[in-house]
Amino acid sequence: MSLPRSPAPITVLIVDDHAAIRLGMRMVVNTSPDMEVVGEAGDGATALSMARALRPDVVLMDLRMPGMDGIEATKTITEERLASVLVLTTFDHDAQLFGALRAGACGFLLKTAEPEAITAAIRRVHGGDQVIAPEVTARIVAAALSGKQAPVPDPAPVPGLAELTEREREVFAALGEGLSNHVIGRRLGISEATVKTHVSRVLSKLGLASRVQAALLHK
């Protein structure tokens, strides 16, 4: 009688130009039995190359790096559907934060977050959910209201709203509330797998790279 096989660990690529931060993140990730660091990169170009070669589940992405920055790397990684990108930010420059939103990042977390918050965010992003730290949300709203930045995607994808089915519109509205796939499924009486399918179709029809963009567009 064969024993049941353990689920494969969530594979993580850490990208930051500071070796000490990469080491710290590696320690956080590797302490979780359901996760595994498969590589590290100190710049965007190396991150992109490693993402193509390793196909990690999640990329922990810094934004400010020499050469190709995290925004450009995130854009290509999401366009090629190589991995989900979770941005780790020190929160210094709003323009970079909004650039990462447009590039298709699935979540935003402060580098000062507790280890448990980081691993929980990785699991949620891997599961298809969005994660935005409350501090980041507050900054996005404040900047948008002041008119200094426009974090929402360009107007071009908006006409795709007419192509959404009734169920897809319900899922789209739920994304605007920042709900997880599990909560959306319970609300609509459908499985999480079905929710993921609807989310994928919504993003495709609206020309968006992530559910974060969908949530901002809905608002």
trRosetta pair geometry for C-beta under 8 A, 3 or more apart (Angstrom, degrees):
i j d omega theta_ij theta_ji phi_ij phi_ji
7 34 7.3 15 83 -138 108 100
8 11 8.0 -28 149 -32 105 95
9 33 7.6 -123 -106 149 112 46
9 34 5.6 169 -129 179 74 38
9 35 5.4 145 -178 -117 106 10
9 36 4.2 86 106 -10 142 105
10 34 6.1 43 4 138 95 83
10 35 4.7 -29 62 -108 94 75
10 36 7.2 163 75 24 45 68
10 57 4.9 -100 -162 65 74 150
10 58 6.3 17 166 7 111 114
10 122 6.2 138 121 147 149 110
10 123 6.9 -142 -33 -96 162 60
10 126 4.9 -61 -131 -99 130 164
11 35 7.8 158 -84 -160 19 62
11 36 5.6 -29 -107 73 62 93
11 37 8.0 103 -162 -133 59 13
11 38 4.6 15 -167 -21 107 131
11 54 7.2 -151 152 154 136 107
11 55 7.9 58 84 103 143 61
11 56 4.4 -134 118 -141 99 73
11 57 4.8 122 51 2 72 91
11 58 7.5 164 88 29 50 69
12 29 5.1 -117 59 -150 155 151
12 35 5.9 19 -13 -174 123 108
12 36 6.8 168 20 83 84 39
12 37 5.2 -48 76 -102 97 57
12 38 6.7 148 59 11 41 81
12 56 5.9 86 -129 -173 10 132
12 57 7.0 -41 -69 57 53 87
12 58 5.2 -19 -109 73 77 94
12 59 7.5 148 -161 -99 60 26
12 60 6.3 28 -176 -14 109 103
12 122 6.4 -27 -93 -145 128 138
13 37 7.7 112 -99 -157 26 69
13 38 6.2 -46 -75 65 73 90
13 39 4.9 -7 -123 68 88 95
13 40 7.4 174 -167 -86 64 28
13 41 6.8 18 171 1 105 107
13 47 6.8 128 142 -149 127 82
13 50 5.9 152 -143 117 136 119
13 51 6.1 -134 39 -84 169 76
13 54 6.3 134 -76 81 121 140
13 56 4.1 -164 -20 1 99 159
13 58 7.5 -169 28 97 70 47
13 59 4.7 -21 67 -113 103 77
13 60 7.1 -166 90 26 50 69
13 83 6.9 166 23 15 119 180
14 22 5.1 131 125 -140 129 82
14 25 4.9 149 -131 100 135 132
14 26 6.1 -97 -5 -65 160 78
14 29 7.3 -143 -61 -5 118 147
14 37 6.1 -14 -13 -140 112 116
14 39 7.4 -165 31 100 68 50
14 40 4.9 -17 70 -112 97 78
14 41 7.4 173 92 27 51 65
14 60 5.0 -8 -117 59 63 114
15 40 7.5 165 -82 -163 39 52
15 41 4.7 -11 -112 67 82 99
15 42 7.7 -168 -157 -77 61 12
15 43 7.9 -81 -164 65 98 8
15 44 7.4 66 -177 -95 136 47
15 46 8.0 165 -126 86 99 90
15 47 4.2 26 -111 -101 136 132
15 59 6.1 16 -3 -180 120 100
15 60 6.4 177 28 87 71 61
15 61 5.0 4 63 -116 123 56
15 62 5.7 -137 113 19 77 82
15 65 7.5 -66 159 -53 96 157
15 70 6.8 141 117 -110 126 98
15 73 7.1 -155 177 116 163 157
16 21 4.5 -88 131 93 156 122
16 22 5.1 -167 56 -61 107 83
16 25 7.1 129 2 3 138 142
16 42 7.0 -29 92 -123 39 53
16 60 7.7 -29 -35 116 103 98
16 62 4.0 104 -108 -30 70 136
16 65 7.4 -155 -152 -86 31 117
16 88 7.2 -39 -78 72 119 128
17 42 4.8 79 -120 -175 55 80
17 43 6.2 51 -90 -74 99 66
17 62 6.5 -124 2 86 75 153
17 64 7.7 -81 18 108 128 65
17 65 4.4 158 -41 -128 119 88
17 66 6.2 110 -119 7 148 85
18 21 4.2 68 84 9 108 109
18 22 6.9 177 92 -10 57 83
18 62 7.9 135 18 -91 88 163
19 22 5.5 -55 -149 37 36 113
19 23 6.2 39 153 -23 68 104
19 42 7.4 -20 -70 -98 72 118
20 23 5.6 -52 -150 34 31 114
20 24 6.5 32 152 -19 64 105
21 24 5.6 -52 -148 36 34 112
21 25 6.3 31 155 -16 67 106
21 62 7.4 80 110 -74 148 133
21 111 6.7 -37 -143 -156 123 132
22 25 5.9 -58 -146 40 30 108
22 26 6.1 35 153 -24 65 106
22 40 4.9 76 -169 -150 134 130
22 42 7.5 -66 -46 -85 146 77
23 26 5.6 -53 -147 33 29 114
23 27 6.5 30 154 -19 63 104
24 27 5.8 -55 -153 33 31 111
24 28 6.6 31 151 -19 64 105
25 28 5.5 -52 -149 35 36 113
25 29 6.2 30 156 -15 69 107
25 37 7.9 121 119 -98 85 132
25 60 5.9 -169 -174 105 146 160
25 88 7.5 -93 -96 -55 137 170
25 118 7.4 -138 -133 178 81 152
26 29 6.0 -58 -144 40 28 106
26 30 5.9 15 164 -9 66 117
26 37 5.0 -24 -132 -40 82 170
26 40 7.0 -39 -69 -74 121 124
27 30 6.2 -61 -135 45 23 103
27 31 6.5 31 161 -30 60 106
28 31 6.3 -61 -159 22 24 111
28 32 7.8 15 150 -14 57 102
28 115 4.5 -154 -134 -133 104 96
28 118 5.4 16 153 82 145 143
28 119 6.6 -149 158 -51 94 96
29 32 6.3 -65 -171 29 39 106
29 35 4.9 -111 -176 128 81 133
29 36 7.5 98 144 -151 108 3
29 37 5.1 106 91 -56 137 97
29 60 7.9 -130 -62 -22 133 143
29 118 7.7 -88 -69 128 71 117
29 119 6.9 158 -110 -96 50 90
29 122 7.1 95 -116 -53 96 170
30 35 7.1 -118 -87 98 30 94
30 36 7.1 53 -107 -126 73 44
30 37 5.7 -55 -59 1 98 107
31 115 7.2 5 56 177 139 138
31 119 7.9 -91 73 -69 91 144
32 35 4.3 42 84 23 113 112
32 119 4.8 151 -60 -140 147 138
34 123 7.5 44 100 -95 131 109
35 119 6.7 -130 -12 -138 151 98
35 122 6.5 40 -106 117 140 148
37 40 7.2 18 172 -55 121 87
38 54 5.1 153 126 -174 128 136
38 56 5.4 -173 47 -95 127 104
39 50 4.8 -164 130 -176 154 136
39 54 5.4 -145 -5 -43 137 166
39 56 7.1 -127 34 -56 102 128
41 44 7.9 98 133 -95 129 11
41 46 4.0 177 -151 107 109 104
41 47 4.0 178 87 -73 155 67
41 49 7.9 148 -113 52 138 88
41 50 5.3 -154 -60 15 125 142
42 46 6.4 30 44 49 62 147
42 65 7.0 166 155 -154 53 123
43 46 5.2 87 60 16 79 103
43 47 6.8 -140 98 -10 38 94
43 65 4.8 170 -125 150 59 124
43 66 5.5 -58 -108 70 121 74
43 67 4.8 43 -177 52 138 120
43 68 6.2 102 156 55 94 78
44 47 5.3 -57 -145 36 33 116
44 48 6.3 34 158 -22 68 103
44 65 5.7 153 -28 74 83 129
44 67 6.3 -153 42 101 91 91
44 68 3.1 -116 81 111 119 94
44 69 5.5 30 -35 77 141 8
44 70 5.9 -153 -86 -77 106 33
44 72 5.7 68 167 73 158 96
44 73 3.4 -146 -153 -46 96 121
45 48 5.9 -52 -151 32 29 110
45 49 6.5 28 152 -16 62 107
45 67 5.5 -58 -6 135 117 135
45 68 4.4 124 -47 20 77 128
45 73 7.5 -116 -50 -88 28 109
46 49 5.6 -55 -148 38 34 112
46 50 6.1 29 156 -15 68 109
47 50 5.9 -60 -145 41 27 106
47 51 6.1 31 155 -24 65 108
47 59 6.8 91 -175 -159 113 133
47 61 7.1 89 -169 -115 157 91
47 68 7.9 -137 39 97 101 117
47 70 7.8 25 39 -114 165 66
47 73 4.9 41 80 -165 125 148
47 77 7.6 -52 133 -61 102 132
48 51 5.7 -52 -144 33 29 113
48 52 6.5 29 156 -18 62 105
48 68 7.0 -33 -8 113 126 157
48 73 5.1 -134 -55 -137 96 88
48 76 5.6 14 -124 88 125 135
48 77 6.4 -132 -113 -63 74 89
49 52 6.0 -58 -155 34 29 110
49 53 6.4 16 153 -10 64 112
50 53 5.7 -61 -143 44 34 106
50 54 5.4 2 169 5 73 119
50 56 8.0 19 133 -16 93 114
51 54 6.6 -63 -121 52 21 90
51 55 7.2 74 176 -87 54 30
51 56 6.5 -76 -124 24 69 94
51 59 6.1 -20 -97 -77 120 136
51 73 8.0 135 -2 179 141 100
51 77 5.2 -41 146 -117 168 109
51 82 4.4 76 152 139 110 143
51 83 5.6 -112 -150 5 110 123
52 55 7.6 6 -171 -61 18 68
52 80 7.4 -18 -95 125 90 155
52 82 6.2 -68 -81 -120 51 139
55 82 6.3 -125 -118 -166 61 76
55 83 7.0 166 -166 -63 44 95
56 59 6.0 117 77 -68 127 72
56 82 7.9 42 43 145 67 89
56 83 5.0 21 78 -107 76 144
57 83 6.3 109 143 -141 12 95
57 84 6.8 -8 156 27 61 98
57 126 5.1 28 151 -123 124 108
58 83 6.1 162 -104 175 13 110
58 84 5.2 -30 -108 71 71 93
58 85 7.6 147 -162 -97 62 21
58 86 5.8 11 -174 0 111 113
58 122 5.3 161 87 -151 169 86
58 125 5.6 96 -117 97 123 121
58 126 5.4 -74 -48 -70 118 91
59 74 7.9 -169 90 -104 133 73
59 77 6.2 -44 15 179 156 163
59 82 8.0 37 -32 103 130 102
59 83 4.8 103 -21 104 99 137
59 84 7.2 -176 21 87 74 42
59 85 4.9 -23 66 -110 105 70
59 86 7.0 172 81 28 50 67
60 86 5.6 -27 -106 76 59 98
60 88 5.5 27 180 -20 93 121
60 122 7.6 -40 -70 -92 103 108
61 70 4.7 133 164 -156 103 115
61 73 6.7 -173 -140 92 126 118
61 74 5.7 107 158 -75 170 103
61 85 5.1 1 -5 -165 137 103
61 86 6.9 152 18 74 84 42
61 87 5.2 -45 74 -104 96 60
61 88 6.8 163 70 18 39 77
61 100 7.8 164 102 -135 127 125
61 105 7.1 -127 56 -113 135 115
62 65 5.8 103 96 -51 112 109
62 70 5.3 -148 97 -66 47 139
62 87 7.9 106 -111 -156 14 70
62 88 6.0 -38 -84 69 60 94
62 89 7.9 134 -141 -90 54 47
63 69 6.3 22 170 169 56 105
63 70 3.9 -107 -115 52 35 132
63 71 6.2 42 -150 -41 89 81
63 87 6.4 35 -57 -156 100 115
63 89 6.1 22 -5 -104 124 91
63 96 4.7 105 156 164 144 127
63 97 7.7 -67 -80 -73 166 48
63 99 7.8 116 -154 73 122 112
63 100 6.1 -80 -104 -59 118 127
64 69 6.3 -25 -121 -142 32 112
64 70 7.0 -39 -16 6 25 110
64 92 7.8 -18 -19 51 144 127
64 93 7.7 93 -61 27 124 126
64 96 6.7 -38 -58 -128 88 164
65 68 7.4 -2 88 89 109 52
65 69 5.4 151 46 -127 76 55
65 70 6.0 101 6 -39 110 82
68 72 5.0 -111 -165 82 89 129
68 73 5.6 106 138 -56 114 93
69 72 5.6 95 57 14 70 98
69 73 7.1 -135 103 -1 36 96
69 96 7.8 -99 156 -135 140 113
70 73 5.5 -59 -142 43 34 112
70 74 5.9 40 158 -25 69 107
70 87 6.9 110 150 -125 137 98
70 96 7.8 63 62 -176 107 113
70 100 6.8 -6 116 -95 104 112
71 74 5.7 -53 -147 34 27 112
71 75 6.5 31 154 -23 62 104
71 96 6.4 -129 -51 -153 124 75
71 99 4.2 -16 -127 131 145 118
71 100 5.4 -109 -105 -75 82 65
71 103 5.1 -172 -166 -44 69 150
72 75 5.7 -50 -150 30 32 114
72 76 6.7 23 156 -11 64 105
72 103 7.6 -116 -78 -120 16 137
73 76 6.2 -61 -152 40 31 104
73 77 6.1 30 154 -19 67 112
74 77 5.7 -59 -142 40 29 111
74 78 6.1 19 163 -12 67 110
74 85 4.8 134 -133 165 95 171
74 87 7.2 -9 -91 -76 147 104
74 100 5.8 44 55 -138 168 78
74 103 4.1 78 99 130 110 134
74 104 6.3 180 150 61 94 81
74 105 5.4 -26 -165 -67 143 88
75 78 6.3 -64 -148 40 22 102
75 79 6.1 21 157 -18 62 113
75 102 7.9 -5 -94 110 106 78
75 103 3.9 -90 -68 -145 78 95
75 104 6.4 116 -115 18 47 107
75 209 7.9 -92 -136 -101 56 172
76 79 5.7 -56 -140 39 30 111
76 80 6.1 13 164 -3 66 112
77 80 6.4 -67 -145 48 22 98
77 82 4.7 -87 -155 50 72 116
77 83 5.8 -38 177 47 116 86
77 85 5.8 106 93 -60 134 122
78 81 7.0 28 -173 -79 36 43
78 82 7.9 -81 -62 32 22 79
78 85 6.1 -76 -59 3 101 122
78 103 6.5 133 23 148 135 71
78 104 3.3 178 124 102 169 143
78 105 7.4 -110 -56 -63 140 34
78 209 4.5 62 145 -179 132 125
78 210 6.6 -58 -146 -50 142 100
79 104 7.2 167 -46 2 63 159
79 209 6.8 -53 -72 -115 59 124
84 106 4.7 -14 -172 1 100 151
84 125 4.8 171 131 158 137 101
84 126 6.4 -166 41 -89 141 43
85 100 8.0 -136 122 -167 128 101
85 103 7.9 -43 74 113 155 107
85 104 7.0 86 36 103 124 81
85 105 4.7 -86 99 -121 108 69
85 106 5.9 139 60 10 56 86
85 107 8.0 -171 105 37 53 68
86 105 7.1 110 -112 -170 19 97
86 106 6.2 -48 -77 69 65 94
86 107 4.6 -10 -125 67 82 106
86 108 7.7 -171 -168 -73 62 23
86 109 6.3 12 169 8 104 114
86 121 5.9 125 -152 138 144 111
86 122 6.4 -107 3 -95 163 61
86 125 4.9 -116 -68 -39 113 169
86 131 6.8 8 -129 59 109 122
87 97 7.9 148 123 -129 154 65
87 100 5.0 45 -77 177 157 154
87 105 4.7 -2 -26 -155 113 152
87 107 6.8 -167 28 95 72 52
87 108 4.9 -13 68 -109 107 69
87 109 7.1 160 86 27 55 65
88 109 5.7 -29 -106 76 64 88
88 110 7.5 47 -160 162 66 13
88 111 4.9 80 168 -82 103 79
89 92 7.9 -144 176 11 93 67
89 96 7.7 160 -127 106 121 112
89 97 6.4 42 -125 -94 165 94
89 100 8.0 -140 -68 13 126 161
89 108 6.1 -6 6 -164 124 96
89 109 7.4 146 23 75 76 37
89 110 6.3 -58 73 -109 71 49
89 111 6.7 -140 79 -24 21 88
89 136 7.2 100 54 -96 135 119
90 110 7.4 76 -115 -153 29 77
90 111 5.5 -21 -77 18 70 124
90 112 8.0 82 -123 -22 66 95
91 97 7.4 31 -125 -69 56 130
91 110 6.2 -17 -31 -112 121 96
91 135 6.8 -33 -107 129 153 122
91 136 7.1 -128 -104 -89 108 78
91 139 7.0 -175 -154 -42 106 164
92 96 7.8 25 71 36 80 131
93 96 4.6 68 90 8 106 108
93 97 7.1 -180 99 -11 57 86
94 97 5.3 -57 -153 35 42 116
94 98 6.2 34 155 -15 74 104
94 139 6.2 -153 -107 163 103 115
94 143 5.2 156 -167 -91 149 155
94 148 7.2 54 93 109 151 123
94 149 5.7 -140 136 -28 119 153
95 98 6.0 -57 -149 40 31 106
95 99 6.2 36 150 -24 64 107
95 149 6.6 -161 -94 -105 59 127
96 99 5.3 -50 -145 34 34 117
96 100 6.5 37 154 -20 64 101
97 100 5.9 -56 -156 32 30 110
97 101 6.8 35 145 -22 62 102
97 108 6.9 53 -149 -133 97 149
97 136 6.8 -169 -154 -150 134 99
97 139 6.9 20 98 109 171 130
97 140 7.2 -129 133 -79 128 86
97 151 7.8 -33 115 -110 90 116
98 101 5.2 -44 -152 28 41 118
98 102 6.6 37 152 -15 67 101
98 140 7.6 138 -85 -121 85 86
98 143 7.5 -119 -57 110 126 148
98 149 4.9 -154 -45 172 160 134
98 150 7.3 104 -169 74 143 39
98 151 4.5 -118 -126 -103 100 77
99 102 5.9 -55 -152 38 34 108
99 103 6.2 35 149 -24 65 110
100 103 5.3 -54 -143 36 34 116
100 105 4.5 9 162 -8 96 138
100 108 7.1 116 104 -90 136 110
101 105 6.5 -65 -88 42 32 101
101 140 7.7 107 -68 -119 150 126
101 151 5.1 19 75 -167 164 93
101 212 6.2 -121 -140 127 80 122
101 213 6.6 136 170 -84 79 76
101 216 6.7 51 -178 -20 130 161
102 151 7.8 -144 -46 -163 85 51
102 153 6.3 134 -122 -106 78 67
102 213 7.4 90 -116 -103 34 116
103 209 7.1 -72 141 74 34 158
104 208 7.7 149 -111 167 87 64
104 209 2.7 -62 -109 118 118 137
104 210 4.6 139 -165 -22 63 105
104 213 6.8 -37 -108 -27 54 131
105 108 6.6 73 124 -63 135 82
105 210 6.3 -54 79 -22 26 169
105 212 6.5 -17 90 39 67 153
106 125 4.8 117 107 -142 132 103
106 129 8.0 102 170 97 112 39
106 130 5.8 -138 179 -114 70 66
106 131 7.2 45 128 26 82 80
106 210 5.0 -150 -88 -147 60 128
106 211 6.9 43 -138 37 81 88
106 212 6.1 169 -144 -17 30 114
107 121 5.8 175 141 -174 154 108
107 124 7.3 99 -75 92 154 108
107 125 5.1 -103 1 -82 133 118
107 130 5.7 164 -80 -169 83 55
107 131 3.4 24 -136 59 135 84
107 132 6.2 -141 -146 -63 66 52
107 212 7.0 -176 -72 -62 40 132
108 131 7.3 -166 37 105 42 72
108 132 5.1 28 45 -128 96 69
108 133 5.9 -97 107 14 79 89
108 136 4.4 166 108 -164 128 171
108 212 7.9 99 -13 -128 97 153
109 113 5.1 -42 173 -16 104 152
109 117 6.9 165 -152 134 124 104
109 118 6.4 133 146 -107 155 68
109 121 5.1 -2 -67 -128 144 177
109 131 6.5 -1 -59 126 102 117
109 133 5.2 117 -122 -44 47 115
109 136 7.8 -82 -81 -20 20 140
110 113 5.0 133 69 -41 78 87
110 133 5.3 107 -13 -128 88 179
110 135 6.2 26 -48 55 130 136
110 136 7.3 -164 -51 -44 84 101
113 117 4.2 -112 173 88 112 128
113 118 5.3 139 98 -56 118 83
113 121 7.6 22 136 -11 164 139
113 133 6.8 -126 -80 -99 122 132
114 117 4.6 93 59 4 80 105
114 118 7.2 -148 94 -7 42 85
115 118 5.7 -56 -150 34 34 112
115 119 6.4 24 159 -11 69 106
116 119 6.1 -57 -144 41 31 104
116 120 6.0 32 156 -20 65 111
117 120 5.7 -55 -143 39 29 112
117 121 6.2 32 155 -23 63 106
118 121 5.8 -55 -150 33 28 111
118 122 6.6 31 152 -21 63 103
119 122 5.5 -48 -149 32 36 115
119 123 6.6 37 152 -18 64 102
120 123 5.8 -54 -153 35 33 111
120 124 6.4 30 152 -18 66 107
121 124 5.7 -56 -146 38 33 110
121 125 6.2 30 157 -16 67 107
121 131 4.3 145 -142 156 92 168
122 125 6.0 -57 -145 39 28 107
122 126 6.1 28 156 -18 63 110
123 126 5.7 -58 -146 39 28 112
123 127 6.2 23 155 -16 64 111
124 127 5.6 -61 -148 40 30 110
124 129 4.2 -64 177 67 90 122
124 130 7.7 -45 140 66 113 14
124 131 5.1 110 87 -59 132 116
124 180 6.9 -88 -147 -119 107 116
125 128 7.9 96 -179 -33 29 9
125 129 6.6 -90 -79 68 31 68
125 130 7.6 49 -101 -118 72 27
125 131 5.8 -74 -56 7 92 117
127 180 7.8 18 105 -166 126 107
127 181 6.5 -139 142 29 100 130
127 192 8.0 -40 179 175 105 136
128 181 5.4 46 87 -42 113 141
128 195 7.9 143 110 107 141 98
128 196 5.0 -70 -139 -113 174 102
128 199 6.6 128 171 71 120 155
128 211 7.6 84 167 -19 71 143
129 180 4.5 -17 -114 -131 134 81
129 181 5.8 -118 -72 -6 87 89
129 211 7.4 -84 -161 67 30 152
130 175 7.7 84 -2 -155 134 85
130 178 6.6 -102 76 -143 118 73
130 210 7.2 109 -101 159 107 104
130 211 4.7 -132 -49 91 115 109
130 212 4.9 148 -138 -69 132 78
130 215 6.5 -116 49 -15 170 141
132 136 5.2 -123 -177 84 85 120
132 137 5.1 101 127 -61 119 94
132 140 7.8 -31 -176 -2 140 144
132 178 7.3 -90 32 -131 113 126
132 212 6.8 121 -58 -124 117 114
133 136 4.5 89 62 4 85 106
133 137 7.1 -153 92 -7 44 85
134 137 5.5 -53 -147 35 35 114
134 138 6.4 37 155 -21 67 104
135 138 5.8 -52 -151 34 31 113
135 139 6.6 29 152 -18 63 106
136 139 5.7 -56 -151 36 34 110
136 140 6.4 36 151 -22 66 105
137 140 5.7 -55 -149 34 31 113
137 141 6.4 27 156 -15 66 107
138 141 6.0 -57 -148 38 29 108
138 142 6.2 27 157 -18 65 110
139 142 5.8 -55 -143 38 30 110
139 143 6.1 24 161 -14 65 110
140 143 6.2 -62 -147 40 24 105
140 144 6.1 22 157 -19 63 112
140 151 5.4 -6 -154 -26 99 170
140 216 7.8 -97 172 -108 138 117
141 144 5.8 -58 -144 37 27 110
141 145 6.2 24 159 -17 64 109
142 145 6.0 -59 -148 38 27 108
142 146 6.3 20 156 -15 63 111
143 146 5.7 -59 -145 39 31 109
143 148 5.1 -83 -160 61 81 106
143 149 4.5 4 153 35 122 109
143 151 7.1 91 89 -34 116 112
144 147 7.7 38 175 -70 31 30
144 149 6.7 -61 -77 78 53 79
144 150 7.1 84 -122 -119 79 38
144 151 5.8 -69 -76 17 109 106
144 152 7.7 76 -124 -21 126 92
151 216 5.8 -108 117 -153 100 147
152 213 7.9 106 -154 -157 53 69
152 216 4.8 -167 -104 141 72 108
152 217 5.8 120 -156 -89 103 55
152 219 7.7 -142 -88 67 118 92
153 156 7.8 -86 141 48 103 80
153 157 5.8 8 113 23 138 127
153 208 6.4 -122 -43 -107 161 92
153 213 5.2 51 -44 -166 120 111
153 216 7.2 125 -10 89 77 115
153 217 5.8 -18 29 -77 105 109
154 157 7.1 106 77 1 73 86
155 158 5.4 -38 -171 2 64 125
156 159 7.7 -51 177 15 41 99
156 207 6.8 -56 112 80 98 154
157 160 5.4 -40 -179 16 68 123
157 206 4.5 62 169 172 118 70
157 207 4.0 -145 -107 56 105 106
157 208 6.0 83 -160 -53 167 80
157 217 7.0 -58 88 -122 122 152
158 161 6.0 -19 -179 -12 56 112
158 206 7.7 26 -89 -147 24 93
158 217 7.2 -167 -90 -166 78 116
159 162 6.3 -31 178 13 61 109
160 163 5.2 -48 -166 28 62 117
160 164 7.4 77 141 -37 73 88
160 205 4.6 157 176 147 117 75
160 206 4.4 -179 86 -101 136 45
160 207 6.1 169 -26 -3 153 91
161 164 5.8 -38 -164 5 45 116
161 169 7.9 71 -169 -106 82 94
161 172 7.8 138 -129 171 86 169
161 206 7.0 44 -65 -99 61 100
163 205 4.7 -154 92 -164 123 124
164 168 4.0 -138 -164 98 92 119
164 169 4.9 122 123 -62 126 76
164 172 6.2 -24 -145 -22 160 143
164 202 6.4 33 -114 -117 116 79
164 205 6.0 153 -73 101 73 154
164 206 7.9 11 -60 -53 112 97
165 168 4.6 94 48 9 75 104
165 169 7.0 -132 95 -8 39 86
166 169 5.7 -53 -153 31 31 113
166 170 6.8 33 149 -20 63 101
167 170 5.5 -51 -155 31 37 113
167 171 6.6 34 149 -16 67 103
167 188 7.4 94 -151 -165 89 140
167 198 6.2 -103 131 -121 102 134
168 171 5.5 -51 -148 38 37 111
168 172 6.1 44 150 -24 67 105
168 198 5.6 -165 -103 -164 68 95
168 201 5.9 -92 -110 100 127 115
168 202 5.2 169 -168 -79 101 90
168 205 7.3 45 168 28 154 149
169 172 5.4 -49 -144 35 33 116
169 173 6.4 37 154 -21 64 102
170 173 5.8 -51 -150 33 31 111
170 174 6.5 31 150 -18 62 105
170 188 6.0 118 131 -102 135 125
171 174 5.5 -55 -151 36 34 113
171 175 6.5 41 149 -24 66 100
171 184 6.3 60 -129 -172 75 136
171 188 7.3 -23 -75 -45 76 160
171 195 6.6 163 -124 -148 119 72
171 198 4.3 167 -45 132 167 128
171 199 6.1 -132 164 -72 132 62
171 202 5.8 -141 98 -44 116 142
172 175 5.6 -49 -152 29 33 114
172 176 6.8 38 148 -22 61 101
172 202 5.2 177 -77 -143 92 138
172 206 8.0 123 -118 -41 125 142
172 214 6.4 -119 -139 -180 76 116
172 218 6.1 167 159 -89 85 123
173 176 5.5 -50 -158 29 36 117
173 177 7.1 31 147 -15 63 102
173 218 6.6 156 -113 -154 38 139
174 177 5.6 -56 -157 35 40 110
174 179 4.6 -61 176 44 92 131
174 183 7.7 180 -171 104 120 93
174 184 4.5 107 145 -112 155 104
174 187 6.6 167 -107 64 132 148
174 188 7.6 -80 -46 -36 151 117
175 178 7.5 46 -180 -73 38 25
175 179 7.1 -93 -84 44 27 81
175 184 7.9 14 -57 -87 62 140
175 199 7.0 128 -76 -122 126 96
175 202 7.2 -179 -12 114 150 158
175 211 5.3 -129 -143 -166 120 95
175 214 4.6 -11 135 114 149 118
175 215 5.0 -124 149 -75 82 75
175 218 6.2 145 87 -15 90 147
176 214 7.5 -101 -62 135 65 77
176 215 5.3 152 -108 -142 35 59
176 218 3.0 -106 -86 108 117 144
176 219 5.8 160 -154 -53 99 68
177 215 7.8 -113 32 -134 24 102
178 215 5.8 62 -77 -138 66 144
179 183 4.4 -120 -170 88 104 122
179 184 5.0 129 114 -58 123 84
179 187 7.3 -15 180 -5 163 141
180 183 4.8 93 53 10 79 99
180 184 6.9 -141 95 -5 40 88
181 184 5.6 -55 -144 39 31 113
181 185 6.1 36 156 -24 65 106
181 192 4.7 77 137 -148 113 91
181 195 4.5 149 -156 103 87 138
181 196 6.1 13 -132 -61 142 77
181 199 7.2 -73 -99 -26 101 144
182 185 5.8 -56 -151 33 27 113
182 186 6.6 23 154 -15 63 105
182 192 5.8 -14 -86 -92 56 119
183 186 5.8 -54 -149 37 34 110
183 187 6.3 34 153 -21 66 107
184 187 5.7 -57 -148 36 30 111
184 188 6.1 2 163 4 67 114
184 195 4.9 120 94 -135 119 135
185 188 6.4 -72 -140 51 24 92
185 189 7.8 -131 170 49 55 3
185 190 5.3 -107 -141 81 72 64
185 191 5.8 -15 -147 172 130 13
185 192 4.9 -69 -47 -72 153 56
185 194 7.1 117 -116 60 99 94
185 195 4.8 -91 -67 -37 89 132
186 189 7.6 28 -172 -71 25 39
188 195 7.5 140 48 -90 131 97
190 194 4.3 -95 163 84 116 138
190 195 6.2 145 98 -53 110 78
190 198 8.0 70 102 -14 156 136
191 194 4.7 100 58 5 79 100
191 195 7.1 -134 102 -6 45 85
192 195 5.3 -49 -149 33 39 117
192 196 6.5 43 151 -22 67 100
193 196 5.7 -49 -152 32 33 113
193 197 6.7 35 149 -20 62 102
194 197 5.5 -50 -153 32 37 114
194 198 6.5 35 151 -17 67 104
195 198 5.8 -57 -151 38 33 109
195 199 6.2 35 152 -21 67 106
196 199 5.6 -52 -145 35 31 113
196 200 6.3 35 155 -21 64 105
197 200 5.8 -55 -152 34 29 113
197 201 6.5 26 152 -16 63 107
198 201 5.7 -57 -149 38 33 110
198 202 6.3 37 152 -23 67 104
199 202 5.6 -52 -148 33 31 113
199 203 6.4 29 156 -16 65 105
199 211 6.0 -22 -165 -89 121 117
199 214 7.8 -152 -155 24 82 168
200 203 6.0 -56 -149 37 29 109
200 204 6.3 28 153 -19 63 109
201 204 5.6 -55 -145 37 32 112
201 205 6.2 27 159 -16 67 109
202 205 6.1 -60 -146 39 26 105
202 206 6.2 5 162 -1 64 115
202 208 7.8 -18 125 43 76 122
202 214 6.2 59 128 -126 119 145
203 206 6.2 -70 -142 49 25 98
203 208 4.6 -101 -147 73 73 92
203 209 7.1 88 -172 -111 119 2
203 210 7.2 50 -126 -63 133 3
203 211 6.9 -75 -72 -72 119 60
203 213 7.8 89 -129 67 94 111
203 214 6.2 -85 -88 -56 77 126
204 207 7.7 27 179 -70 27 35
206 214 6.6 114 66 -105 155 90
206 217 6.8 148 176 95 144 169
208 213 4.3 -175 -159 96 116 128
208 214 5.4 146 100 -61 167 80
208 217 6.9 -110 -84 -13 140 145
209 213 6.1 82 47 0 70 147
210 213 5.1 107 62 3 75 97
210 214 7.3 -133 108 -1 48 88
211 214 5.0 -48 -149 36 45 119
211 215 6.3 51 150 -25 70 98
212 215 5.7 -50 -150 32 32 112
212 216 6.6 27 153 -14 64 105
213 216 5.8 -57 -148 39 32 108
213 217 6.1 34 153 -22 66 108
214 217 5.7 -54 -144 36 30 112
214 218 6.3 33 155 -23 64 105
215 218 5.8 -53 -151 31 29 112
215 219 6.8 28 152 -20 62 104
216 219 5.8 -54 -152 32 34 111
